């Protein structure tokens, strides 16, 4: 027998002789008999194994299908109206609509255990629609607050680095390096991996690595020290760095946010990729094209005369852009974008809202106040509690004064003048003689009231009507005060302007300053004080030349208001929580017990031991006369309060602005860049670098209220297979 094999990969070729052919035939028969004996049971075993494998595969598929039912139940709890901000909206057990997946029919029930709204039992059953086999699983879940509680209580939350070339009034929490450039200020607590600061931090600091080349006004905990800098509080070296893993735990997943917001918009696509006319839009879905491409949306009206107002969630699968000169009213809604978000420099934004991009978020618009159209703040203290009153106006209110306990006047933007004759039960608008902003009001009686404002506006009320007066200036006037004894009145304003009303006319006085003057207060003809920018204090002693002299304040921060109980006891308030007291010829610095540093706008007291101050974000503080510490009061508003006046310790009024427009910016995966035109009220969060560009100032609220953002995370406690057959 000769065997040949080609290396080319051909089959073997075998040649046999005649005798060899007979021998081979016998051998083949023997092999066939042996094969029949061995292969038959082997084939049976293989068939059984295939059936077993198929059965195992079916069971595994059913398990996946049943688990999909659990996920479906969690989604319904999150988004399906079964669970609200205040807890579950059902008792007992609810059954969800059955669905089909992987060739299985899936039924799901959710039980509110003990109707307590704490634990929920989900039972999901997947049945093979061909074989009838079934897998049933049980899972227990519970809601955990985390998203809103973390993001909105911080000014900035970041998974990466935070670069601050602007100011932040709020807490900062980041897993990377927080860099604070020279001159910038953080008014809040800091928790980060590394702090590299050449600025000022008014708050406590916790970090793994401390490189402080600035000043920290608070306590410090660090793990590794590079530079301590100046620290006014207690310094502690810790054995372990701060645990920042919770940042990742509270960070919402892309899939969760997408399902949360997609449930709020139509399933059909918005027909256009551009909005170029003022209109109301939303809820709106910019879905995918037939070819699967993401669709972007651009708002491009190129005018701020009218607005594009959001009336529901905006869901964009591509990029979202607002062009220069275009005005968008967020109106309390959400923009959710799977791509990048860009509010171009020169664009305009007003209203509260949530802005979330999975990519880069660049936010550089001009901020316009008053977007939500809420009424302006008026609050009254009755001796025990502060309560809101209805102002019946959306114009910001800048000052308040009363002729009696029940008759009170308030003035504001647009020339608005309000009056109440029943302690604020009803405020009504008066006919004004101007549309300019009015910034100050004061009088001696109901028939002798003065109001001052922008553009040199001066008006007088004679008991019947308001009429314009000639001021002799075009500078903005910011405050007015006088005395009923001689009917001499003073007004102060921009550029160091000081006017005096005497003998029936207004005339200018020599202030020896060109800074903005914000407030004036008169004790007597020989004791008048004016305060303003850069810690400026001017005093008039009654000299015939009409010249005001400088007085040292001990601060370079802007002073906003002045009030005193006598010539020897005067209080001055201003930016960054500044409170200065001039008593018996000596200066004292004063602080707030809660450690906050807000802009303080107005001060009034019934006596030196009963003084109230109001400021931004609804802050109200009280001084009872002991020591140098003020107590923060419970305020009924978060709106900025600009002025305060009272007739007694049990009848005090404060007025302020309309609703604050808080905006939340978040990049889920990338970075956030902020440089607004105007003060930005809101919070920021970014998975990448968060940047506050030069000139930006972030004012973070402690409570955004109920915004359109997931409040709860749902945690699986356990999942068990409870039955299979």
Secondary structure, 3 states (H helix, E strand, C coil): CCEECCCCCCCCEECCCHHHHHHHHHHHHHHHHHHHHHHHHHHHHHHHHHHHHHHHHHHHHHHHHHHHHHHHHHHHHHHCCCEECCEECCCCEEECCCEEECCEEEEEEEEEHHHCCCCEEEEEEEEECCCCCEEEEEEEEEEEECHHHHHCCEEEEECCCEEECCEEECEEEEEEEEEECCCCEECCCEEEEEEEECCEECCCEEEEEEEECCEECCCEEEEEEEECCEECCCEEECCCCCCCHHHHHHCCCHHHHHHHHHCCCCCCCCCCCEECCCCEECCEEECECCCCCECCEEECCCCCCCCEEECCCEEECCCEEECCCCEEECCCEEEEECCCEEECCCCEEECCEEEEECCCEEECCEEECCCCCCCCCEEEECCCCEEEECCCCCCCEEEEEECCCCCEEEEEHHHCEEEECCCCCCCEECCCCCCCCEEEEEEEECCEEEEEEHHHCEEEECCCCEEEECCCCCCCEEEEEEECCCCEEEEEEHHHCEEEEECCEEEECECCCCCCEEEEEEEECCEEEEEEHHHCEEEECCCCCCECEECCCCCCCCEEEEEEEECCEEEEEEHHHCEEEEECCEEEECEECCCCCCCEEEEEEEECCEEEEEEHHHCEEEECCCCCEEEECCCCCCCCEEEEEEEECCEEEEEECCCCCCEEEEECCCCEEECCECCEEEEEEECCCEEECCCCEEECCCCCCCCCCCCEEEEEEEEEEEEEC
